[in-house]
Amino acid sequence: MPVSVLLPRRDEISGRIPDRAERLLITQAALCASLAGLSIAVAGPLVAGSLVAAGLFAAAAYRPAFATYAYLLALPFLAGIDRGTLIPGARPNEALFAVLVAGACVGGWLRLLRGDPIPLRPRPLDVALAGFVVFSTVWPIASMMLRGNEPHGSDLVALLPVCKLAALFLLVRLTVHTEQQRLRCIRLVVWPTAGLSIVAILQTLGVEPVLTLLSAFWNASANDASDRGTATLGSSIATGDYIMVGLALLLYCGTRGILGKRERIGLGVLLGAGVLASGQFSTWISALVGGVLILRRYPQARRQVARFLPIVGIAALVGAPAFLGRMADFAQGYAVPRSWLGRWDNLTTFYLPQLAEGRFVLGISPDSVLTAPETWRDVIYLESGYLQFLWVGGIPLLLAFAWLSVAVLREARRLASRPGSVGACAAALEIAWWMVLVLSLIDIHLVVRGFGDLLFVLLAIMSGRLGDDEHSAQDPALDRSRAA
């Protein structure tokens, strides 16, 4: 009997009690993540890692939606562990993603052998996204070779983040089809984000066990409380961005009645406090941008602001230590945050002189990290998103990003008024993309760890519905799953 015969068809799966099946998949993902640590302690890292990888591979091959669920569940807790800490030469989230994608690909290939159609149809956003990916990966290397420069290994490694995000986009597009699946993805974003917020809050309060754990795997300070919540993403910038996306998604789910009232209130308090606990001015700017967009898109929300004041007050009280710690910069006489002064000095000393020579037209190199001339630091980072585009791919890459941004914002606004999960994801993506546009003045937020993954997950969910009737009150996928 061919192996592919043993694989269930997607229409058969959706017709067999979809709620229970999806809950089982999420439970399997949680059990795999929990058993990984126990098996490492009992059987040793190599044996246990091999067994866990084999189990994840098999689960993703049998039901590819498991790959998306497992990755979203583990993302905020694994993405901040440095390369080589647990797995030689790789970050844990990268290794997990590779195993899950390989399993999903094998499962898809077996389904093709059985004659199942590929659930991937061209959508309006695909051309703009493909153009951006090409100008982010192929063009920088081609440009270097045209200018007579030989790409190094660091240049090729610098292209991998965009390649991974493109692969994640395809994974979600090919595995998430029904309303139930999209709702599970939403919960697998907001609930782990609440866990991330709790860690950031406890870190800023100086809870010793949390500081010890973060110092062991996430390179956080183990001595005292910090005014920045780096949490398990290992970066306060990444933590703040991630929490903002979770909060936006939670708010838009609340306006559609998707999540329960108690669930919304509890998560809202934690995520609101997490925004402050991140201790990042860029995150607070993002919160302002998101608030303005929500009030503009939903005028009725202005009349309900008073109802959220108690929740905002509790969140502000919990996250106050980090906020007050960062405000101390201004009390010391600085007109801007001290970290911004260092960024400006790096730009004017090391990066702008090279770009000013006209090299911004075609780009300089995919790798923007420079070796520091000082003894107190090893490397220098280019902390400006728009200059990063010019450095990597020149004006062609910057124009490709502008094209993609216009397409994303146009389509997100079209779908944001839809009910259900698609409308919530589109509306949250609109806020997240405006965050990228505003904050790219100071950082390359498009590919920041964790946040970039969420961007492309929301983009995949939204783009998968663009060819359907935007004025339909009911999601066609939900109708099909119920009728099966």
C-alpha positions in Angstrom: 0.0 0.0 0.0 1.5 3.4 -1.0 2.5 5.6 2.0 0.5 8.5 0.6 -2.8 6.5 1.0 -2.3 6.7 4.8 -2.5 10.5 4.8 -5.9 11.9 5.3 -7.3 14.3 2.7 -7.7 17.9 3.8 -11.5 17.9 3.1 -11.8 14.7 5.2 -10.0 16.3 8.1 -12.1 19.4 8.1 -15.2 17.3 8.0 -14.3 15.3 11.0 -15.1 17.4 14.0 -12.8 20.3 13.1 -12.8 21.9 16.6 -11.6 18.7 18.3 -9.0 18.0 15.6 -7.6 21.4 15.9 -7.5 21.3 19.7 -5.7 18.0 19.4 -3.0 19.5 17.2 -2.4 22.4 19.6 -2.2 20.0 22.5 0.3 17.9 20.6 2.4 21.1 19.9 2.3 22.0 23.6 3.3 18.4 24.7 6.2 18.3 22.3 7.5 21.6 23.6 7.1 20.4 27.2 8.6 17.0 26.7 11.7 18.4 25.0 13.2 19.8 28.2 12.3 16.6 30.2 13.8 14.3 27.5 17.0 16.3 27.4 17.5 15.9 31.1 16.8 12.2 31.0 18.2 10.9 27.8 20.9 13.5 27.0 20.8 16.3 24.5 21.8 14.4 21.3 19.4 11.5 21.7 16.6 13.5 23.1 17.0 16.2 20.4 16.9 13.5 17.7 13.8 11.9 19.1 12.0 15.3 19.4 13.0 16.3 15.9 11.7 13.0 14.5 8.4 13.4 16.3 8.0 17.0 15.1 8.9 16.0 11.5 6.3 13.2 11.5 3.6 15.3 13.0 4.2 18.1 10.5 4.2 15.6 7.6 0.9 14.0 8.8 -0.9 17.3 9.4 1.0 20.3 8.0 -1.1 22.8 10.1 0.8 21.4 13.1 4.0 23.0 11.7 2.4 26.4 11.9 1.0 25.9 15.3 4.2 24.5 16.8 6.3 27.3 15.5 4.0 30.1 16.7 3.8 28.5 20.1 7.6 28.3 20.6 8.6 31.4 18.7 8.7 34.1 21.5 10.5 31.7 23.8 13.2 30.3 21.5 14.0 33.2 19.1 16.0 35.0 21.7 18.5 32.2 22.4 21.8 32.9 20.7 23.1 30.8 17.9 25.2 27.9 19.2 23.8 28.1 22.8 21.7 24.9 22.6 22.3 23.8 19.0 25.7 24.1 17.3 25.6 26.8 14.6 21.9 27.6 14.8 19.3 29.3 16.9 16.7 26.9 18.4 13.8 28.6 16.6 15.7 28.2 13.2 16.3 24.5 13.8 12.7 24.0 14.9 11.5 25.9 11.8 13.7 23.8 9.5 12.4 20.5 10.9 8.8 21.6 10.7 9.1 22.9 7.2 10.9 19.7 6.0 8.1 17.6 7.5 5.4 19.8 5.9 7.1 19.6 2.6 7.3 15.8 2.7 3.7 15.6 3.7 2.8 17.9 0.8 4.8 15.9 -1.7 3.0 12.7 -0.6 -0.3 14.4 -1.1 0.7 15.5 -4.6 1.5 11.9 -5.4 -2.0 11.0 -4.3 -3.4 13.6 -6.6 -4.4 16.3 -4.2 -4.4 19.9 -5.6 -1.9 22.5 -4.3 -3.9 25.0 -2.2 -1.9 27.9 -3.5 -3.5 30.4 -5.9 -2.0 33.7 -7.1 -3.2 36.6 -5.0 -2.9 40.4 -5.6 0.0 40.8 -3.0 2.1 38.0 -4.4 3.9 40.0 -7.1 4.9 42.8 -4.8 6.1 40.4 -2.2 8.0 38.3 -4.7 9.7 41.5 -6.0 10.7 42.5 -2.5 12.2 39.1 -1.8 14.1 39.1 -5.1 15.6 42.5 -4.5 16.4 41.6 -0.9 18.3 38.4 -1.7 19.2 37.9 -5.4 19.9 41.6 -6.3 22.4 42.4 -3.5 24.6 39.5 -4.5 24.2 40.3 -8.2 25.0 43.9 -7.6 28.2 43.0 -5.7 29.4 40.8 -8.5 28.6 43.5 -11.2 30.8 45.9 -9.2 33.6 43.4 -9.2 33.3 42.4 -5.5 33.3 38.8 -4.3 30.5 37.9 -1.8 31.8 36.5 1.5 30.1 34.0 3.7 28.8 36.8 6.0 27.1 38.3 3.0 25.2 35.1 2.2 24.3 34.6 5.9 22.8 38.1 6.0 20.3 37.1 3.3 18.9 34.2 5.4 16.4 36.2 7.5 14.4 37.3 4.5 14.5 33.8 3.0 13.2 32.4 6.3 10.4 34.9 6.4 9.4 34.1 2.8 9.4 30.4 3.7 7.2 31.1 6.7 4.8 33.0 4.5 4.4 30.0 2.2 4.0 27.6 5.1 1.1 29.6 6.6 -0.5 30.2 3.2 -0.4 26.4 2.4 -1.5 25.1 5.8 -4.0 27.7 7.3 -7.3 27.6 5.3 -10.3 27.5 7.6 -11.8 29.9 10.2 -11.0 27.4 13.0 -7.4 27.3 11.9 -7.0 31.0 11.8 -8.6 31.4 15.3 -6.1 28.9 16.6 -3.3 30.9 15.1 -4.6 34.0 16.7 -4.7 32.4 20.2 -1.2 31.0 19.6 0.0 34.6 19.1 -1.8 36.4 21.9 -1.4 33.8 24.7 2.4 33.2 24.3 2.6 37.0 24.0 1.0 37.2 27.4 3.7 34.8 28.7 6.4 37.1 27.1 4.8 40.1 28.9 4.9 38.3 32.3 8.6 37.5 31.9 9.3 41.2 30.9 7.4 42.5 33.9 9.1 40.1 36.4 12.5 41.0 34.9 11.9 44.8 35.4 10.8 44.1 39.0 14.0 42.2 39.7 12.6 38.8 40.5 15.7 36.7 41.1 14.7 33.3 39.6 13.6 35.0 36.4 16.8 37.0 36.2 18.9 33.8 36.8 17.0 31.9 34.1 17.3 34.8 31.5 21.0 35.1 32.2 21.6 31.4 31.6 20.0 31.2 28.1 19.1 34.7 27.0 22.1 36.8 28.0 20.2 39.0 30.4 21.8 40.6 33.5 21.4 38.4 36.6 22.4 41.1 39.1 19.5 43.4 39.5 16.3 44.7 37.9 16.6 46.3 34.5 14.7 49.3 33.1 14.3 47.3 29.8 12.4 44.1 29.5 14.4 42.0 27.1 12.5 38.8 28.2 12.9 35.6 26.3 13.4 37.4 23.0 16.7 38.7 24.3 16.0 42.3 23.0 13.7 45.0 24.5 13.0 46.2 20.9 11.9 42.8 19.8 9.9 42.3 22.9 8.1 45.6 22.6 7.3 45.0 18.9 6.0 41.5 19.6 3.8 42.6 22.4 2.4 45.5 20.4 1.3 43.1 17.6 -0.3 40.8 20.2 -2.1 43.7 21.8 -3.4 45.0 18.4 -4.6 41.6 17.4 -6.4 41.2 20.8 -8.1 44.6 20.5 -9.4 43.9 17.0 -10.6 40.4 18.0 -12.4 42.1 20.9 -14.2 44.5 18.5 -15.5 41.4 16.6 -16.4 39.4 19.6 -14.0 36.6 18.7 -12.5 36.1 22.1 -14.3 35.8 25.4 -14.7 38.8 27.7 -12.6 37.5 30.6 -10.0 36.3 28.1 -9.8 39.8 26.6 -9.6 41.6 29.9 -6.9 39.3 31.4 -4.8 39.4 28.3 -5.3 43.1 27.9 -3.9 43.9 31.3 -0.9 41.7 30.8 -0.1 43.0 27.3 -0.7 46.6 28.3 1.7 46.2 31.2 4.2 44.5 28.9 4.2 47.5 26.5 5.5 49.6 29.4 7.8 46.8 30.8 9.7 46.6 27.5 11.2 50.0 28.4 11.5 51.0 24.8 10.7 54.4 23.4 10.1 52.9 20.0 7.4 50.6 21.5 5.7 53.6 23.1 5.8 55.4 19.8 4.2 52.3 18.2 1.5 52.3 20.9 0.8 56.0 19.9 0.7 55.1 16.2 -1.7 52.1 16.9 -4.0 54.2 19.1 -4.3 56.9 16.4 -5.1 54.3 13.7 -7.7 52.6 15.9 -9.5 55.9 16.7 -9.4 57.0 13.1 -10.7 53.7 11.7 -13.3 53.1 14.5 -14.8 56.4 15.6 -17.2 54.5 17.9 -14.2 53.5 19.9 -13.8 57.1 21.1 -17.0 56.8 23.1 -15.8 53.6 24.8 -12.4 54.9 26.0 -13.7 55.5 29.5 -14.6 51.8 29.9 -10.9 50.8 29.4 -9.4 53.3 31.9 -9.4 50.8 34.8 -7.6 48.3 32.7 -5.1 50.9 31.5 -4.6 52.0 35.1 -3.7 48.5 36.3 -1.4 47.9 33.3 0.3 51.3 33.9 0.8 50.4 37.6 2.4 47.0 36.8 4.7 48.4 34.1 5.6 51.6 35.8 9.1 50.6 37.0 10.5 50.3 33.5 8.7 53.4 32.3 10.1 55.5 35.1 13.6 54.1 34.7 13.7 55.2 31.0 12.3 58.6 31.9 15.3 59.2 34.1 17.3 60.0 30.9 15.4 63.2 30.5 15.8 64.0 34.2 19.6 63.9 33.6 19.3 66.7 31.0 19.2 64.7 27.8 16.9 66.0 25.1 16.6 62.5 23.5 17.2 59.0 24.9 20.9 58.4 25.5 20.9 55.3 23.3 19.8 57.5 20.3 22.9 59.6 20.7 25.1 56.6 20.3 23.1 55.5 17.2 23.5 58.9 15.6 27.2 58.9 16.3 27.6 55.5 14.6 25.6 56.6 11.5 27.6 59.9 11.0 31.0 58.3 11.7 30.8 54.9 10.0 27.9 54.6 7.6 26.8 57.9 6.1 30.3 58.8 4.7 30.2 55.6 2.7 26.7 56.1 1.5 27.4 59.7 0.6 30.0 58.6 -1.9 27.2 57.5 -4.2 27.3 53.9 -3.3 23.7 54.0 -2.1 22.5 53.8 -5.7 23.2 50.1 -6.2 24.0 49.2 -2.5 27.2 48.2 -0.8 26.8 44.8 0.8 24.1 42.5 2.3 26.1 42.5 5.5 25.8 45.9 7.2 27.7 44.8 10.4 31.1 46.6 10.6 34.2 45.7 12.7 34.6 48.3 15.5 37.9 50.1 15.7 37.5 50.5 19.5 38.5 48.0 22.1 35.4 48.2 24.2 33.1 46.7 21.5 33.6 44.2 18.7 31.0 45.2 16.0 28.9 48.2 14.9 25.3 47.8 13.7 23.5 49.9 11.2 20.5 51.1 13.3 18.4 52.7 10.6 15.9 50.7 8.6 15.8 52.9 5.5 19.6 53.3 5.4 19.7 49.5 5.8 17.7 49.1 2.5 20.1 51.5 0.7 23.2 49.7 2.2 22.0 46.2 1.2 20.3 46.8 -2.2 20.4 50.5 -2.9 17.6 52.4 -4.5 16.1 49.2 -6.2 15.5 47.6 -2.8 14.1 50.7 -1.3 11.6 51.1 -4.2 10.7 47.4 -3.8 9.9 48.0 -0.1 7.8 51.0 -1.0 5.9 49.0 -3.6 5.3 46.2 -1.1 4.2 48.7 1.6 1.7 50.4 -0.6 0.2 47.0 -1.6 0.1 45.7 2.0 -1.6 48.9 3.4 -4.1 49.1 0.5 -5.2 45.4 0.8 -5.2 45.5 4.7 -7.5 48.5 4.7 -9.8 46.7 2.3 -10.1 43.6 4.5 -10.0 45.3 7.9 -13.7 45.9 7.8 -14.5 42.2 7.4 -15.9 40.3 10.3 -14.1 37.3 11.8 -10.5 36.4 12.0 -9.5 37.7 8.6 -10.6 41.2 9.4 -8.8 41.1 12.7 -5.6 39.9 11.2 -5.8 42.5 8.4 -6.5 45.4 10.9 -3.6 44.2 13.1 -1.3 44.0 10.1 -2.1 47.6 9.1 -1.0 48.8 12.6 2.1 46.5 12.5 3.1 47.8 9.0 2.7 51.4 10.0 5.0 50.5 12.9 7.6 49.4 10.4 7.3 52.5 8.3 7.6 54.8 11.3 10.2 52.9 13.3 12.4 52.1 10.3 13.8 55.6 10.8 15.8 54.2 13.7 15.9 50.4 13.2 15.3 47.7 10.6 12.1 46.5 12.3 10.9 44.5 9.3 13.2 41.6 10.1 13.6 42.0 13.9 13.4 38.7 15.7 9.9 37.5 16.4 8.2 40.6 15.1 9.2 40.0 11.5 7.8 36.4 11.8 4.4 37.8 13.1 4.3 40.3 10.2 4.6 37.6 7.6 2.2 35.2 9.4 -0.5 38.0 9.4 0.4 38.8 5.8 -0.1 35.2 4.7 -3.4 34.9 6.5 -4.7 38.1 5.0 -3.3 37.5 1.5 -4.9 34.1 1.4 -8.4 35.7 1.4 -7.8 38.6 -1.0 -9.3 36.7 -4.0 -12.6 36.1 -2.2 -15.6 38.4 -1.9 -14.6 41.2 0.5 -18.2 42.0 1.1 -19.2 38.6 2.3 -20.3 38.5 5.9 -19.3 34.9 6.3 -15.9 33.4 5.5 -16.1 31.0 2.6 -13.7 28.6 4.2 -15.9 28.3 7.2 -18.9 27.5 5.0 -16.9 24.8 3.3 -15.7 23.2 6.5 -19.2 23.1 7.9 -20.6 21.6 4.7 -18.0 18.9 4.4 
